[in-house]
């Protein structure tokens, strides 16, 4: 577990590890980290020791935009009902409408690709939770 009190130090760590093909994870937002892991799989530019990894890392533009989308889904659900439910937030993130409305990655990552990645990520996330419950 890494704690970062000094942003500039962490940014250098992320930059260094990204160039080597590693990504630091944000443990506070596990779903966001997993979501962003799904996108490089579909990105043809990404390979080992590739500078593009930084875009997907903890301080990367793609990660930060995905985090905003997730928070927007939670905010939308919170205002519509008494509180956010995971089922409704999953429904929001696994449908194309939120990505069409926010248009986060114009001409870069399509809404369909984001929807597909979110669904795949949610399925894998649920499987991990199931395995964790059965092994404990």
N, C-alpha and C positions, 0 to 999 in steps of 0.2 A: 504494500500500500504506500503510495506516495502522497505526501501532503505538500501543497505549494503555497508558501507564504510570500514568495518573491516571484511574481509573474514573469519577469525577464529571465530568471533562471530556468523556470519550467518551459518557457518558450524555446530557449536554447536546447533544452533536453528533447523537446518534441521535434525540433528541427533536425537534430543529430540522429535521433532514432528513426525518423521518417526516411531519411536518406539511406539508412541501412535496411529499410523494409519492415520496420517494426512500428506498431502504433500503441501509444499509451491510452489506457481506458479510463473513462470517467465512471467511477463506481457509484456516483450519486444518481446517474441516469443510465442504468444498465440497458434499457430498451433502446435509447438513443445510440449507445455504443454499438449494440448489436445491429441496429438498422443501418448505421453507416458502414458496418462490416460487410453487409450484403451488396452494397453498391460497387465497390471495387472489383468484385467478382465479375460484374457485367461490363466493367470499363476496360476496353482493349488496351488503353495506354498504361495500365498498371501492371507492374511486374516486380520481381525482387529488386531491392536497392534502387527504387525509383523515386524521383523527387515529387511525383504526383501524390504520394502517400500523405504528404503534409496537408493537402486539401481535406483529407478525410480524418485527420488526427484531432486531438483534444482542442487545439486552437485553430483548426482548419476551417475554412469558409463553409464547406459542405456540411461538416459536423454541426457547426453553429446554426446554420439555416434549418437543418433537420430538427435540432433542439427547439427552435422557435416554432416550427410546425407542430411538434408534439405539445408544446405549451399552449398553442392556439387551440388545438383540439380539446385540451383539458379546460381551457377558459370557455370555449363554446359550450361544452357540456355542463360546466358549473353554472353558467347563467341560465341555461334552459331548464335545469332541475335543481333540486336541493343540493346536490353534490355530484361530483364526477363518479361514474361507475366504469370499471375496467371494460365491461362488455361494450358499452356505448363508445368509449374512446377507441377500442379496437375496431369497431364498425366505422368510425370516422376515418381512422388512419388507413383502413384497408379498402377504402373506396376512392375513386378518382376525383370526386367533387372538391375535396379540400385542396388538392394539388392544382386543380384547374382554377380554383378561386384565388389562391395565393400566388400561383405561377412563380415558384421560387427559383427555378433554374431554367430560365427561358433559353431555348435553342441549345441546351446543354444536356439536361436529363429530363426525359419526357414524364408526363403525369402517369402514363401507363407503366413505365419502368419503376417509378416511385411506388405505385400501387402494388405492383408485383413484388417488389422488394419488401414492402411492409408486410404483405401477406406471408411471404416465405419466412421472414424474421419472426413474426408472431407464432407461426407453426413451430419453428425451431425453439423459440423461447418457452412455449408450453411443454414441448418434449423435455427440455432441460429441467423444468420444474417437476414434471412427472418423475423423471429419473432421480432427482434429488430427494423427493418425498419417499420413494420406494427404497432408497439406499440408506436412509437415516433411521 
